[in-house]
Each structure stands twice: as structure tokens, then as C-alpha cells.
Amino acid sequence: MTATDPLPALVGFAAALREAGVPAGPQRVQAYLDAVERVDLADVNQLYWAGRVTLCADPDDLPRYDDAFAQWFAAEPPGPRPVTVAKEKRARMAAMSGEPGEGEAEEQADELRVAATDTELLRQRDLAELTAAERRHLRELLAVLKPVPPLKRSLRRRPARKGALDPGRTLRGMLEQGEIVRLAHRAKATRPRRVVFLLDVSGSMSPYADSLLRFAHVVVRSAPASTEVFTLGTRLTRVSRQLRQRDPERAMLGAGAAVPDFAGGTRLGETLRVFLDRWGQRGIARRAVVVVFSDGWERGDPSLLGEQLARMRRLAHAVLWVNPHAGRDGYAPIQSGIAAALPHLDRLLAGHSLATLERLLVEIRDA
């Protein structure tokens, strides 16, 4: 490998891995090249781990990777990392939060840089294209999200340093002290605004359904009293109760058992009408932030979808539509469902990656 341009040697190593049976596709190779930019190429240990965490997707790949590394770089692969699984997870958590580790050694700092790079790349990846190992890592990243619910003014008032005069507290203070020592003030209190998730679980959305349900579970667990979740397919299913379970795996099993139409067809207009007639008009959608996750493929009448979204817009505080395809280059909202829905939306957002879901949390908070 030359000192001036290491790219040919690195790409050649990826090709050698493919010949050895390691499925190092273009996306993994790009992740490898991005990781290598952040490590010291003169350090065999850093070079080895930069490739191992980005190019290997299965434990069976590791022996093939070690053999190819030894032959290509004429260097003995380093031994197992001198850290435990718990320490590795702490390193990844520190990378995600930006906080420094406690007394980390120099070699663990190298690992932290690689872990941070791996995490950042995963945040940008399309959820539908993740491997099994990447999906496990995604679950860890979702678990550390800290959703902040949107707030609204309450009819109740709370003590405040300034604002309207509070006659009752001022009078009580005067009776206790014998004179008016300090004027008391009050202001309107705030409370969480309801958030409603409507998740399309039809066949075209099935690659995203598990990740979106896990995302909804995180939001439900942060504000269980003010968050509702429904799935949309050939019928409407309420899964709020199942997603209130603390353990995410039990929550996913419960939701999966409750939804009878996973990966089936979709009739968005009809299911939204059922939602509004049975739940939304009675209060769930009133002054709420409603988030629809769907790619917009409508098998029914698109005009019905437009009518129901117009109803919803009159009830809700804000209506956001999250489309996993909206983040792709050249996307245009021309599908029949999206075209009918667009005039009645506050925002059309991308929802294909963890980074876009994180931005969605900000949109919901600020709605």
C-alpha cells in the first residue's frame, strides 16, 4: 500500500474479501473507506478493526476476514480486543452522546473513533437495507433516543415570577405576614400535547414496519398518557396498549399479534375514515399532532383519502406525513395517495433512516 494513494489497495482488499466469500458490497466498502479516513493507516491494529466492523456482517465472516487481511497486508491480525462487551457498548453510547469515556485507555479511544464512525454511517443508512447485525445495532440506538413531547397551554395556572397578579396567593401572604410583603403572580401552565402515529403496514411498507413500530414504542414509553399508535392496512388496528410495555421485544410481539394485516394491501382513505369516525372525531385527533407514516400507494379512491385528511386537518393541531421515499434524490410526490394528501399536510418529511427519524422528533416537539 503506497503512502500517497492508499485507495487502490483498500478497494483491492475489499475485492479479495469478496473472492474469499465475505459479502462486502458497495455500501460496506464505502463505510470501510469512511472509517479508514479516521484512523492511522500506519497502525495495523486500527486498520484491522476499521475493516472488521464495517466489512463483516456475520460471525462466519471473521475467519475469512482474518485470512484475507494477513495475506493482503502481510501482517498478522491482532488478537481479540482487550475490552468486554459492556465496555464496547459504553464506548458506543459515549460516541452517540458525545460524552467522553471515564478513564479510557488510548487503545479504547481508537475503538471509540471506529464505533462513532460506524454509528454515524448507520444513522444515514436506509432502514430497508440494513443487515441483521445492523438492525440489532439500530435497536440500541433507538433505545437511547430522548423524545420531548410537544406542549400546549393548560387552562390551569401555576405560580410564576411575572405575569398576571395572583390575588389569592397575595392575600394569603398578607394574612400570614400581616402586610403585603410581595405580590404573587401566576401564568398559564403547560401540559403534553397528544401525539398520534398512524403507521402504514402494507406490503410496500413492510421493510420499514418493524423499525417504525420500534420508533413508536420509544415515543410511547416516553409519554404513555399522551401518545396513541394505530396501524393502517386493509383495516385499522390500535396498538397503543401493546406498545406501552416497557420491554421492546414484548411490545413488538404484542403488536405483531394484534395486527392481522401485516404486509397486505392498503386502503388509506377507508382506514382514515374509520379512525376519524371511531376515534379522531371523539377526541383523540383534536388539537393533536398526527403523524402518518406511509409511502402513499393507495389502492382505493384517492379522493376519499383527500377528504379524510381535510377532516383531520380541521381537527388536528398539525398533520405530518412521513414518506420513506421522500429522502431519495429525484423524489417527486406523484403517487396517487400523496398527491391527494399534499394540500392538507403541514409538512411532508423523509423517514427512511435513523437520522430522519431524529429530525422528526424535533418536528413533533416544535409543532
C-alpha positions in Angstrom: 0.0 0.0 0.0 1.6 3.3 -1.1 1.8 6.3 1.2 0.5 8.6 -1.5 -2.7 6.9 -2.5 -4.0 4.0 -0.4 -7.3 3.8 -2.2 -6.4 1.2 -4.8 -5.0 -1.1 -2.1 -8.1 -0.7 0.1 -10.5 -1.4 -2.7 -8.4 -4.3 -3.8 -8.6 -5.7 -0.3 -12.4 -5.5 -0.4 -12.3 -7.4 -3.8 -10.1 -10.0 -2.2 -12.7 -10.4 0.6 -15.5 -10.9 -1.8 -13.4 -13.7 -3.5 -12.9 -15.2 -0.1 -16.7 -15.3 0.5 -17.3 -12.2 2.6 -20.3 -10.2 1.1 -18.5 -6.9 1.1 -20.9 -4.9 -1.1 -20.6 -1.3 -2.3 -22.2 0.2 0.8 -19.9 -1.7 3.2 -16.9 -0.8 1.1 -17.9 2.9 1.3 -18.4 2.6 5.1 -14.9 1.0 5.2 -13.3 3.8 3.3 -15.0 6.4 5.5 -13.8 4.6 8.6 -10.2 4.3 7.3 -10.1 8.1 6.9 -10.5 8.5 10.6 -7.8 6.0 11.7 -4.0 5.9 11.5 -3.1 3.7 8.4 0.3 3.0 9.9 -1.3 1.3 12.8 -2.2 -2.3 11.8 -4.5 -2.7 14.8 -6.6 0.3 13.8 -6.7 -0.7 10.1 -7.7 -4.2 11.0 -10.7 -3.1 13.2 -11.8 -0.4 10.8 -12.3 -3.2 8.2 -13.7 -5.8 10.6 -16.5 -3.6 12.0 -17.6 -2.3 8.5 -17.0 -5.2 6.1 -18.1 -8.2 8.2 -21.8 -8.8 8.7 -21.8 -12.3 10.2 -19.6 -14.3 12.7 -18.8 -16.7 9.9 -17.1 -13.9 8.0 -14.5 -13.3 10.7 -12.1 -16.3 9.9 -12.2 -15.4 6.2 -11.6 -11.7 7.0 -8.5 -12.6 9.2 -7.0 -14.8 6.5 -7.6 -12.2 3.8 -6.1 -9.5 6.0 -3.0 -11.5 6.7 -2.4 -12.3 3.0 -3.2 -8.8 1.6 -1.4 -6.6 4.1 1.3 -9.2 5.1 0.5 -8.6 8.7 -0.7 -10.8 11.5 -4.3 -9.9 12.5 -4.4 -8.5 16.1 -5.9 -10.7 18.8 -9.3 -10.2 20.4 -10.0 -6.7 21.6 -9.0 -6.3 25.2 -12.4 -4.9 26.2 -15.6 -6.6 27.3 -18.9 -6.4 25.6 -20.1 -4.0 28.3 -17.2 -1.7 27.6 -17.8 -1.8 23.9 -21.5 -0.8 24.5 -20.4 2.1 26.8 -18.0 3.2 24.0 -20.8 3.3 21.5 -23.1 5.1 23.9 -20.4 7.7 24.5 -20.0 8.1 20.8 -23.7 8.7 20.3 -24.0 11.2 23.2 -20.7 13.0 22.6 -19.6 12.5 26.2 -16.0 11.4 27.0 -15.4 8.0 28.5 -14.3 7.6 32.1 -10.6 6.8 32.2 -10.5 5.2 28.7 -7.1 4.0 27.7 -5.5 5.1 24.4 -6.4 1.9 22.6 -10.0 2.2 23.7 -10.0 5.8 22.2 -9.1 4.2 18.9 -12.0 1.8 19.2 -14.3 4.7 20.1 -13.4 6.6 16.9 -14.3 3.5 14.8 -17.5 2.9 16.8 -18.5 6.6 16.3 -17.9 6.3 12.6 -19.9 3.1 12.4 -22.8 4.7 14.3 -22.8 7.8 12.1 -22.9 5.7 9.0 -25.7 3.6 10.4 -27.7 6.7 11.2 -27.7 7.6 7.5 -28.5 4.1 6.1 -31.9 3.3 4.6 -33.8 1.2 7.1 -35.0 -1.2 4.4 -31.4 -2.1 3.5 -30.0 -3.0 7.0 -28.5 -6.4 7.7 -29.5 -8.4 10.8 -26.4 -7.1 12.7 -27.2 -3.5 11.7 -30.8 -3.9 12.9 -29.5 -5.1 16.3 -27.3 -2.0 16.5 -30.2 0.2 15.4 -32.3 -1.1 18.3 -29.6 0.1 20.7 -29.6 3.5 19.0 -33.4 3.8 19.2 -33.3 2.8 22.9 -31.2 5.9 23.8 -33.4 8.4 22.0 -35.0 11.0 24.3 -38.2 12.2 22.7 -39.6 15.5 24.1 -43.4 15.8 23.7 -44.9 18.9 22.2 -46.6 21.2 24.8 -49.8 23.2 24.9 -51.2 25.8 27.2 -53.4 24.4 30.0 -56.4 26.1 31.5 -54.8 25.8 34.9 -52.4 28.4 36.1 -49.1 28.0 38.0 -47.1 30.3 40.2 -44.7 32.5 38.2 -42.2 35.2 38.8 -44.1 37.5 36.5 -47.4 37.7 34.7 -50.9 38.3 35.9 -51.4 39.1 39.6 -52.5 36.2 41.8 -55.0 37.7 44.2 -55.4 34.5 46.3 -51.7 33.9 47.0 -51.1 37.6 47.5 -53.9 37.8 50.1 -52.8 34.6 51.9 -49.2 36.0 52.1 -50.6 39.3 53.5 -52.6 37.4 56.2 -49.5 35.4 57.2 -47.1 38.4 57.3 -49.6 41.0 58.5 -48.8 43.2 55.5 -48.2 42.9 51.8 -44.6 41.9 51.5 -44.5 40.5 48.0 -47.0 40.4 45.1 -47.7 36.9 43.8 -48.0 36.3 40.1 -49.4 33.4 38.0 -49.2 32.2 34.4 -50.9 29.5 32.4 -49.4 26.1 32.9 -48.4 23.7 30.0 -49.0 20.0 29.5 -48.1 17.5 26.9 -50.0 17.7 23.6 -51.3 14.4 22.3 -49.3 12.7 19.5 -51.0 10.2 17.2 -49.0 7.8 15.0 -50.7 6.2 12.0 -48.4 3.5 10.6 -48.9 2.0 7.2 -48.0 -1.7 7.5 -49.0 -2.7 3.9 -46.7 -4.8 1.7 -44.9 -1.8 0.2 -44.1 -0.5 3.7 -43.1 -3.9 5.2 -39.3 -3.3 5.0 -39.8 -0.3 7.3 -42.6 -1.5 9.5 -40.5 -3.1 12.3 -38.2 -0.1 12.7 -41.1 2.3 12.7 -43.0 0.3 15.3 -39.9 0.3 17.5 -39.6 4.1 17.0 -43.2 4.5 18.0 -42.6 2.3 21.1 -39.8 4.7 22.2 -42.1 7.7 21.9 -45.0 5.8 23.7 -42.7 4.8 26.5 -41.6 8.5 27.0 -45.1 9.8 27.1 -47.6 6.9 27.5 -50.6 9.1 28.6 -50.4 11.4 25.5 -49.3 9.1 22.7 -51.5 6.8 20.6 -50.5 4.4 17.8 -52.6 2.8 15.1 -51.6 0.7 12.1 -53.2 1.1 8.7 -53.6 -1.6 6.1 -56.7 -3.3 4.9 -58.1 -2.4 8.4 -57.3 -0.1 11.3 -55.8 -1.5 14.4 -55.0 0.3 17.7 -51.7 -0.9 19.2 -51.1 1.8 21.9 -51.7 -0.7 24.8 -49.3 -3.2 23.4 -46.6 -0.6 22.9 -46.9 0.7 26.5 -45.0 -2.4 27.7 -41.5 -1.5 28.8 -39.7 -4.3 27.2 -39.4 -3.6 23.4 -39.4 -7.2 22.3 -42.6 -8.0 24.3 -44.1 -4.8 22.8 -43.2 -5.9 19.3 -44.6 -9.4 19.9 -47.8 -7.9 21.3 -48.2 -5.5 18.4 -47.5 -8.2 15.9 -50.2 -10.5 17.4 -52.7 -7.6 17.4 -52.2 -6.6 13.7 -53.8 -9.1 11.3 -52.9 -7.4 8.0 -49.1 -7.0 8.1 -47.6 -6.8 4.6 -51.1 -6.9 3.0 -52.9 -4.3 0.9 -53.7 -0.8 1.9 -56.8 1.4 1.8 -55.6 4.6 3.3 -58.8 6.6 2.7 -61.1 3.9 4.2 -58.9 3.3 7.3 -58.5 7.0 7.9 -62.3 7.4 7.7 -62.7 4.6 10.3 -60.1 6.3 12.5 -61.8 9.6 12.4 -65.3 8.2 12.8 -64.4 6.0 15.8 -61.5 7.8 17.5 -60.4 11.0 15.9 -63.7 12.9 15.9 -64.4 11.9 19.5 -61.2 13.5 20.8 -58.0 11.6 20.0 -57.2 13.8 17.0 -58.5 17.1 18.4 -55.6 19.6 18.7 -53.2 16.7 18.4 -50.0 16.3 16.3 -50.9 13.5 13.9 -48.1 11.7 12.1 -48.9 9.5 9.1 -46.1 7.0 8.1 -46.8 5.8 4.5 -45.4 5.8 1.0 -48.7 7.0 -0.3 -49.6 4.0 -2.5 -53.4 3.9 -2.4 -55.4 1.0 -3.8 -58.7 2.8 -3.0 -60.2 6.1 -4.2 -57.5 8.8 -3.8 -60.3 11.5 -3.5 -61.6 9.7 -0.4 -58.1 10.0 1.2 -58.0 13.7 0.4 -61.5 14.2 2.0 -60.4 12.4 5.2 -57.2 14.3 5.5 -59.1 17.5 5.1 -61.3 16.4 8.0 -58.3 15.5 10.0 -56.6 18.9 9.3 -59.7 20.7 10.7 -59.4 18.6 13.9 -55.7 18.4 14.5 -53.1 20.9 15.6 -50.7 19.7 12.9 -50.6 16.8 10.3 -47.2 15.5 9.3 -46.8 12.9 6.6 -43.6 10.8 6.7 -42.6 9.0 3.5 -39.5 6.8 3.4 -39.0 7.6 -0.3 -39.1 11.4 0.2 -35.4 11.5 1.2 -34.2 10.0 -2.1 -32.7 12.1 -4.8 -35.2 12.9 -7.5 -38.3 12.0 -5.5 -41.5 13.8 -6.5 -44.8 13.4 -4.7 -46.7 11.9 -7.7 -48.2 8.8 -6.2 -52.0 9.0 -6.1 -52.2 9.0 -2.3 -49.5 11.6 -1.7 -50.9 13.8 -4.5 -54.3 13.8 -2.9 -52.9 14.3 0.6 -50.4 17.0 0.0 -52.8 20.0 0.1 -53.9 19.0 3.6 -50.5 18.5 5.2 -48.4 20.8 7.3 -45.2 19.0 6.3 -44.1 16.2 4.1 -41.0 14.6 5.6 -38.5 11.9 4.9 -38.4 8.8 7.1 -36.0 6.3 5.6 -33.2 6.5 8.2 -32.5 6.9 11.9 -31.2 10.5 11.2 -34.5 11.4 9.5 -36.5 9.9 12.5 -34.4 12.0 14.9 -35.3 15.1 12.8 -38.9 14.0 13.0 -38.8 14.1 16.8 -37.7 17.8 16.5 -40.6 18.5 14.2 -43.1 16.9 16.6 -41.6 18.8 19.5 -41.8 22.1 17.7 -45.2 21.6 16.1 
